[in-house]
Amino acid sequence: MGVTLTGMADVEFEQSQSLSRADAAKLLASLSEALGGDEEHAHLRLGDSTVTVRVPEQVRAEIEIEVERDELELEIELSWSLATPRTRRSTSAKEASS
């Protein structure tokens, strides 16, 4: 199954599964490889699915570690705007016409 998420509003793709520590490391490495590529779009393999998203050069990162009773939760969240970034040329052209 392949899903492309670009410019859609209010869409959520969530997957939860039990993994070995080695498989969790492979998942993180796969995500890292997809995000670190030279392409504008990242193709993220999540189990039997592939999700394609546009990733800009700059993203916001949040890491949270929460310990509650006998469970530790590690969350890594990356976020960015879906708005199309303005190019310098179009911004300069607007300034010149003002």
Stockholm file with secondary structure:
# STOCKHOLM 1.0

chainA/1-98         MGVTLTGMADVEFEQSQSLSRADAAKLLASLSEALGGDEEHAHLRLGDSTVTVRVPEQVRAEIEIEVERDELELEIELSWSLATPRTRRSTSAKEASS
#=GR chainA/1-98 SS CEEEESSCSSCCCCCCCCCCHHHHHHHHHHHHHHHHSSSSEEEEEETTEEEEEECCSCCEEEEEEEEETTEEEEEEEEECCCSCCCCHHHHHHHHHHC
#=GC SS_cons        CEEEESSCSSCCCCCCCCCCHHHHHHHHHHHHHHHHSSSSEEEEEETTEEEEEECCSCCEEEEEEEEETTEEEEEEEEECCCSCCCCHHHHHHHHHHC
//
